[in-house]
Amino acid sequence: MAPLGGISSCLQLIEKVSIPIVVSSALESSVGISAGVALAAQLPKKNESPLPFGLGTVALLEGDVVINPLLPVDGKIKVEKVNVDLGKLKKYSVSDSRKKWWHQRITDIYNLGPL
């Protein structure tokens, strides 16, 4: 969803298509999953999909950075605000050298220009 500009942009795009919509994540913490759940909850009736959404990936992580992780119960995730736990955020933060490595990698890819 983030590459498309967030919830509002996704909803505008969804209004223009006539195919079933599936909202999925890519191994995100509950912070990212909460946005996906919010989008899924706002899908127009015409876009209801018989396919399952892929938003249960928090359970695949070693830990989460929020106080109450968004985990599916009976195949459903509640739409609710998440609160970041600063202690967990620090625990799961990467080193400064790893941040620098990722920043450089993203910069290098960006500088390649459009495909």
C-alpha positions, 0 to 999 in steps of 0.5 A: 500500500505504501508505494501506492500513496497510502489508504486514500490513494489506494481507495481512489485506485480501487474505485477505477478497477472492477476486479477483486481486491486483496490486501496483503503485507510484506512481513511488516510489524503491526504498525504497517499491518494496521494500515493494511487492516484499515484499508481492508475495512474500507473496501467498497462492497463491489470489491469484496473478495472471496480470497483471504487477505495476507495480513497475518505476517506479524506472527512470522516475526521474532517480535513486534514494536507495539504494545499489543501486536495485531494478530489474527484471531479466528482469521480476523484482525481487529481494526484498532490503533497501535501504540509503539513500545519504545523499549521494543523499538530500541530492542529491534532497531538495527545498528547504525552501520546497517542503517547506513548500508540500507540508506546507501543501497536505496540511494544506489537503486534510486540513482539507477533511474526508471526501468 
